[in-house]
C-alpha cells in the first residue's frame, strides 16, 4: 500500500471538514431555528483549534517564526517538542493576563513552597498576535455553540 503524501493528507482533511461543515450548515438552515446553528459552530471551533492543517508559527527568541506544518492552532509541530506546550502555556498566560496562581512544588524538607516565576530561557515559545485573535474568537464561538445547543436541548423538553 502506497503512503499518502503529506500535502494530499492535508488537502483531504480540509476538504472532508468543509463538506461536513456545509452539510451541518444546510441542516441548520433548513430547520429554520436559530438554535440549530450550535453544532456547526462547535465543529468549526474544534477544527480550527485541533484539526486544521496550518503552520506552527511558534515564535522563539532564537529562530523567529516556526514554519513547519502542524494540525490545529493549539498544537505545535513535530520538529520541536516544546512548541505545542509552549503555545498553549503562552495562550493561557494571555487569557489570564499573567494572573495565574503559582504552582506549588515540594521543597527539600517536604513542605510545599510556592515556586517563583522562572526567568524565560532563550528558546521561550510565544504565539503570534494573529493566532491569538483567531484562537480567541474560535473559543468564544465554540462556547456560544455549546450554550446554544444546551438551550435548544432544554427547550425541546
Secondary structure, DSSP 4 states (H G I P E B T S, - for coil): -PPPPHHHHHHHHHHHHHHHHHHHHHHHHHH--GGGGHHHHHHHHHIIIII-EEE--EEETTTEE---EEESTT---SS-THHHHHHHHHHHHHHHTT-PPPPEEE-TTSSEEEPPPPPPPTT-EEE-HHHHHHHHHHHHHHHHHHHHHHHHHHHH-
